[in-house]
Amino acid sequence: MDAMSLLTVFVLAVFVGFEVVSKVSSTLHTPLMSGANAIHGIVLVGAIIVAGQAEEPLVLIVALIAVLLATVNLVGGFVVTDRMLHMFSGRKAPAKADARADAQPVAKGAAK
């Protein structure tokens, strides 16, 4: 494929991706993000393979930019997923030692 065809596919993919993501309800973003992390991992591996086999300087530069962007996307997806999971974890129960100390009051005049 020539460069103009690749650029056309890229621009169309950006527009379609934006439209699809903007139509998703906010409660579904986290499950979709965690599922998409696997896809981002595959993209990262593909970018590393292309960068490793690049012979032309322009291809190497584009591949290294792809590795950088795929890494940022992958790490960002895991950070967002982790934050959302912490939001749903709820509060932790008090430690048992603290609960026992509150339950057994010390009597007045007790010997130490």
Residue frames as a rotation matrix with the C-alpha (Angstrom) as fourth column:
MET 1
0.583 0.812 0.000 0.00
0.812 -0.583 0.000 0.00
0.000 0.000 -1.000 0.00
ASP 2
-0.207 -0.640 0.740 1.19
0.535 -0.707 -0.462 3.50
0.819 0.300 0.489 -0.64
ALA 3
-0.894 -0.275 -0.353 1.51
0.442 -0.417 -0.794 6.18
0.071 -0.866 0.495 2.03
MET 4
-0.727 0.668 0.160 -1.72
-0.622 -0.739 0.259 7.97
0.292 0.089 0.952 1.06
SER 5
0.083 0.761 -0.644 -3.78
-0.193 0.646 0.739 4.79
0.978 0.063 0.200 1.49
LEU 6
-0.313 -0.272 -0.910 -2.21
0.774 0.483 -0.411 4.11
0.551 -0.832 0.059 4.89
LEU 7
-0.999 -0.044 -0.019 -2.87
0.048 -0.850 -0.525 7.69
0.007 -0.525 0.851 5.99
THR 8
-0.388 0.921 -0.034 -6.50
-0.658 -0.251 0.710 7.42
0.646 0.298 0.703 4.83
VAL 9
0.126 0.395 -0.910 -7.01
0.313 0.854 0.414 4.20
0.941 -0.337 -0.017 6.81
PHE 10
-0.662 -0.462 -0.590 -5.41
0.698 -0.092 -0.710 5.79
0.274 -0.882 0.383 9.87
VAL 11
-0.923 0.337 0.186 -7.62
-0.363 -0.924 -0.125 8.90
0.129 -0.182 0.975 9.73
LEU 12
-0.060 0.945 -0.323 -10.76
-0.516 0.248 0.820 6.82
0.855 0.216 0.472 9.24
ALA 13
-0.073 -0.034 -0.997 -9.77
0.615 0.786 -0.072 4.58
0.786 -0.618 -0.036 12.17
VAL 14
-0.945 -0.275 -0.179 -9.34
0.313 -0.594 -0.741 7.64
0.098 -0.756 0.648 14.39
PHE 15
-0.629 0.762 0.152 -12.80
-0.708 -0.643 0.291 8.95
0.320 0.075 0.945 13.51
VAL 16
0.154 0.693 -0.704 -14.50
-0.209 0.719 0.662 5.56
0.966 0.045 0.256 13.91
GLY 17
-0.375 -0.382 -0.845 -12.71
0.697 0.485 -0.528 4.93
0.612 -0.787 0.084 17.21
PHE 18
-0.994 0.023 0.107 -13.72
-0.080 -0.820 -0.567 8.33
0.075 -0.572 0.817 18.57
GLU 19
-0.293 0.955 -0.040 -17.36
-0.775 -0.213 0.595 7.80
0.560 0.205 0.803 17.61
VAL 20
0.125 0.322 -0.938 -17.48
0.161 0.927 0.339 4.32
0.979 -0.194 0.064 19.12
VAL 21
-0.596 -0.440 -0.672 -15.87
0.706 0.113 -0.699 5.34
0.383 -0.891 0.243 22.43
SER 22
-0.942 0.239 0.234 -17.95
-0.301 -0.911 -0.282 8.51
0.146 -0.336 0.930 22.78
LYS 23
-0.089 0.975 -0.202 -21.18
-0.650 0.097 0.754 6.49
0.755 0.198 0.625 22.52
VAL 24
-0.232 -0.052 -0.971 -20.24
0.463 0.873 -0.157 4.10
0.856 -0.486 -0.179 25.37
SER 25
0.782 0.562 0.270 -21.85
-0.005 -0.428 0.904 4.78
0.624 -0.707 -0.332 28.74
SER 26
0.110 -0.811 0.574 -19.46
-0.786 -0.425 -0.450 5.88
0.609 -0.402 -0.684 31.50
THR 27
0.440 0.080 0.894 -20.22
-0.772 0.543 0.331 2.78
-0.459 -0.836 0.301 33.62
LEU 28
0.949 -0.054 0.310 -18.88
0.184 0.894 -0.408 0.54
-0.255 0.445 0.859 30.85
HIS 29
0.684 -0.727 -0.070 -15.58
-0.576 -0.477 -0.664 2.36
0.449 0.494 -0.744 30.30
THR 30
0.024 -0.743 0.668 -13.66
-0.954 0.182 0.237 0.43
-0.298 -0.644 -0.705 32.98
PRO 31
0.376 0.090 0.922 -14.67
-0.029 0.996 -0.085 -3.09
-0.926 0.005 0.377 31.87
LEU 32
0.981 -0.042 0.192 -13.88
0.194 0.048 -0.980 -2.13
0.032 0.998 0.055 28.29
MET 33
0.529 -0.838 0.134 -10.55
-0.799 -0.545 -0.255 -0.64
0.287 0.028 -0.957 29.38
SER 34
0.044 -0.539 0.841 -9.50
-0.704 0.581 0.409 -3.76
-0.709 -0.610 -0.354 31.23
GLY 35
0.588 0.212 0.781 -10.44
0.310 0.832 -0.459 -5.92
-0.747 0.512 0.423 28.27
ALA 36
0.973 -0.217 0.077 -8.64
-0.020 -0.413 -0.910 -3.61
0.229 0.884 -0.406 25.88
ASN 37
0.464 -0.856 0.227 -5.39
-0.760 -0.254 0.598 -3.87
-0.454 -0.450 -0.769 27.87
ALA 38
0.195 -0.365 0.910 -4.78
0.256 0.915 0.312 -7.25
-0.947 0.172 0.272 26.24
ILE 39
0.775 0.122 0.621 -5.16
0.632 -0.100 -0.769 -5.67
-0.032 0.988 -0.154 22.81
HIS 40
0.866 -0.492 0.090 -2.75
-0.488 -0.870 -0.070 -2.88
0.113 0.017 -0.993 23.80
GLY 41
0.280 -0.779 0.561 -0.23
-0.397 0.438 0.807 -5.52
-0.874 -0.449 -0.187 24.86
ILE 42
0.359 -0.096 0.928 -0.46
0.713 0.671 -0.206 -7.13
-0.603 0.735 0.309 21.42
VAL 43
0.941 -0.016 0.339 0.01
0.220 -0.732 -0.645 -3.72
0.258 0.681 -0.685 19.78
LEU 44
0.653 -0.741 0.160 3.08
-0.679 -0.478 0.557 -3.12
-0.336 -0.472 -0.815 21.94
VAL 45
0.145 -0.594 0.791 4.61
0.109 0.804 0.584 -6.48
-0.983 0.002 0.182 20.98
GLY 46
0.591 0.137 0.795 3.93
0.780 0.152 -0.607 -5.77
-0.204 0.979 -0.017 17.30
ALA 47
0.959 -0.249 0.138 5.54
-0.203 -0.938 -0.283 -2.33
0.200 0.243 -0.949 17.53
ILE 48
0.385 -0.857 0.342 8.63
-0.565 0.074 0.822 -3.83
-0.730 -0.510 -0.456 19.20
ILE 49
0.218 -0.267 0.939 8.90
0.551 0.827 0.107 -6.45
-0.805 0.494 0.328 16.44
VAL 50
0.819 0.114 0.563 8.62
0.553 -0.423 -0.718 -3.81
0.156 0.899 -0.409 13.73
ALA 51
0.833 -0.547 0.087 11.21
-0.551 -0.803 0.225 -1.61
-0.053 -0.236 -0.970 15.48
GLY 52
0.272 -0.759 0.592 13.58
-0.256 0.536 0.804 -4.57
-0.928 -0.370 -0.048 15.75
GLN 53
0.078 -0.192 0.978 13.35
0.770 0.634 0.063 -5.38
-0.633 0.749 0.198 12.05
ALA 54
0.919 0.310 -0.246 13.42
0.122 -0.813 -0.569 -1.79
-0.376 0.493 -0.785 10.74
GLU 55
0.092 -0.902 0.422 16.14
0.957 0.197 0.213 -1.10
-0.276 0.385 0.881 8.20
GLU 56
-0.108 -0.058 0.992 15.19
0.571 -0.821 0.014 2.44
0.814 0.568 0.122 7.16
PRO 57
-0.927 -0.326 -0.185 15.60
0.336 -0.502 -0.797 5.33
0.167 -0.801 0.575 9.62
LEU 58
-0.588 0.771 0.245 12.07
-0.700 -0.636 0.325 6.67
0.407 0.020 0.913 9.01
VAL 59
0.239 0.659 -0.713 10.50
-0.148 0.751 0.644 3.26
0.960 -0.048 0.277 9.72
LEU 60
-0.371 -0.470 -0.801 12.59
0.716 0.405 -0.569 2.96
0.592 -0.785 0.186 12.89
ILE 61
-0.979 0.022 0.202 11.51
-0.124 -0.852 -0.509 6.40
0.161 -0.524 0.837 14.13
VAL 62
-0.178 0.984 -0.004 7.82
-0.778 -0.138 0.613 5.68
0.603 0.112 0.790 13.49
ALA 63
0.204 0.216 -0.955 8.15
0.210 0.943 0.258 2.25
0.956 -0.253 0.147 15.14
LEU 64
-0.701 -0.516 -0.493 9.82
0.593 -0.038 -0.804 3.73
0.396 -0.856 0.333 18.22
ILE 65
-0.784 0.530 0.324 7.06
-0.586 -0.804 -0.101 6.33
0.207 -0.269 0.941 18.49
ALA 66
0.152 0.855 -0.497 4.56
-0.506 0.499 0.704 3.47
0.849 0.144 0.508 18.22
VAL 67
-0.189 -0.299 -0.935 6.36
0.601 0.718 -0.351 1.62
0.776 -0.629 0.044 21.04
LEU 68
-0.977 -0.214 0.007 6.25
0.136 -0.644 -0.753 4.74
0.165 -0.734 0.658 23.21
LEU 69
-0.480 0.864 0.154 2.56
-0.818 -0.504 0.279 5.43
0.318 0.008 0.948 22.57
ALA 70
0.201 0.545 -0.814 1.57
-0.172 0.838 0.519 1.78
0.964 0.035 0.262 23.01
THR 71
-0.530 -0.464 -0.710 3.45
0.615 0.366 -0.699 1.66
0.584 -0.807 0.092 26.32
VAL 72
-0.956 0.219 0.197 1.75
-0.291 -0.810 -0.510 4.82
0.047 -0.544 0.837 27.59
ASN 73
-0.143 0.966 -0.217 -1.63
-0.800 0.016 0.600 3.45
0.583 0.259 0.770 26.51
LEU 74
0.058 0.110 -0.992 -1.04
0.209 0.970 0.120 0.09
0.976 -0.215 0.033 28.18
VAL 75
-0.773 -0.409 -0.486 0.21
0.552 -0.056 -0.832 1.54
0.313 -0.911 0.269 31.47
GLY 76
-0.829 0.511 0.225 -2.57
-0.543 -0.833 -0.110 4.14
0.131 -0.214 0.968 31.49
GLY 77
0.022 0.864 -0.502 -5.17
-0.498 0.445 0.744 1.42
0.867 0.234 0.441 31.02
PHE 78
-0.128 -0.129 -0.983 -3.85
0.618 0.766 -0.180 -0.54
0.776 -0.630 -0.018 33.98
VAL 79
-0.968 -0.234 -0.091 -3.73
0.221 -0.620 -0.753 2.61
0.120 -0.749 0.652 36.16
VAL 80
-0.512 0.849 0.133 -7.33
-0.775 -0.523 0.354 3.50
0.371 0.078 0.926 35.32
THR 81
0.166 0.564 -0.809 -8.49
-0.120 0.826 0.551 -0.07
0.979 0.006 0.205 35.94
ASP 82
-0.484 -0.434 -0.760 -6.66
0.677 0.365 -0.640 -0.19
0.555 -0.824 0.117 39.28
ARG 83
-0.973 0.148 0.176 -8.20
-0.217 -0.846 -0.488 3.11
0.077 -0.513 0.855 40.40
MET 84
-0.167 0.978 -0.125 -11.69
-0.779 -0.053 0.625 1.94
0.605 0.202 0.771 39.48
LEU 85
0.061 0.153 -0.986 -11.23
0.284 0.945 0.164 -1.36
0.957 -0.290 0.014 41.32
HIS 86
-0.828 -0.390 -0.402 -10.19
0.496 -0.178 -0.850 0.55
0.260 -0.904 0.341 44.44
MET 87
-0.719 0.634 0.286 -13.37
-0.638 -0.764 0.089 2.63
0.275 -0.119 0.954 44.18
PHE 88
0.238 0.880 -0.410 -15.49
-0.613 0.464 0.640 -0.54
0.753 0.099 0.650 44.37
SER 89
-0.450 -0.514 -0.730 -13.51
0.148 0.763 -0.629 -2.27
0.881 -0.391 -0.268 47.15
GLY 90
0.656 0.753 -0.046 -15.37
0.199 -0.113 0.974 -0.61
0.728 -0.648 -0.224 50.05
ARG 91
0.330 -0.494 0.805 -14.06
-0.834 -0.552 0.003 0.25
0.442 -0.672 -0.593 53.50
LYS 92
-0.355 -0.538 -0.764 -11.82
-0.018 0.822 -0.570 -2.04
0.935 -0.189 -0.301 55.48
ALA 93
0.746 0.591 -0.306 -13.00
0.233 0.198 0.952 -3.45
0.624 -0.782 0.010 58.82
PRO 94
0.487 -0.595 0.640 -11.12
-0.831 -0.540 0.132 -2.31
0.267 -0.596 -0.757 61.96
ALA 95
-0.389 -0.741 -0.548 -8.32
-0.430 0.672 -0.603 -4.54
0.815 0.001 -0.580 63.19
LYS 96
0.371 0.586 -0.721 -9.30
0.299 0.660 0.690 -7.24
0.879 -0.471 0.070 65.69
ALA 97
-0.450 -0.599 -0.663 -6.88
0.834 -0.017 -0.551 -5.98
0.319 -0.801 0.507 68.36
ASP 98
-0.928 0.153 0.339 -8.56
-0.201 -0.974 -0.108 -2.57
0.314 -0.169 0.934 68.33
ALA 99
-0.001 0.993 -0.115 -12.03
-0.421 0.104 0.901 -4.15
0.907 0.050 0.419 68.56
ARG 100
0.182 0.010 -0.983 -10.97
0.671 0.730 0.131 -6.30
0.719 -0.683 0.126 71.57
ALA 101
-0.805 -0.538 -0.251 -9.51
0.555 -0.531 -0.641 -3.29
0.211 -0.655 0.726 73.39
ASP 102
-0.687 0.623 0.374 -12.78
-0.544 -0.782 0.305 -1.38
0.483 0.006 0.876 72.96
ALA 103
0.195 0.836 -0.513 -14.89
-0.215 0.547 0.809 -4.36
0.957 -0.047 0.286 74.07
GLN 104
0.317 -0.139 -0.938 -13.01
0.805 0.563 0.189 -4.98
0.502 -0.815 0.290 77.37
PRO 105
0.523 -0.094 0.847 -13.06
-0.262 -0.964 0.054 -1.85
0.811 -0.250 -0.528 79.51
VAL 106
-0.497 -0.769 -0.402 -10.52
0.300 0.283 -0.911 -1.66
0.814 -0.574 0.090 82.32
ALA 107
0.525 0.710 -0.469 -12.06
0.662 0.006 0.749 -1.76
0.535 -0.704 -0.467 85.82
LYS 108
0.496 -0.311 0.811 -11.31
-0.464 -0.884 -0.055 1.06
0.734 -0.349 -0.583 88.26
GLY 109
0.401 -0.409 0.819 -8.60
-0.894 0.018 0.447 0.28
-0.197 -0.912 -0.359 90.75
ALA 110
0.993 -0.088 -0.079 -7.38
0.061 0.955 -0.291 -2.78
0.101 0.284 0.953 88.86
ALA 111
0.461 -0.887 0.027 -3.84
-0.069 -0.006 0.998 -3.80
-0.884 -0.462 -0.064 89.72
LYS 112
0.717 -0.284 -0.636 -1.26
-0.696 -0.263 -0.668 -3.24
0.023 0.922 -0.386 87.08
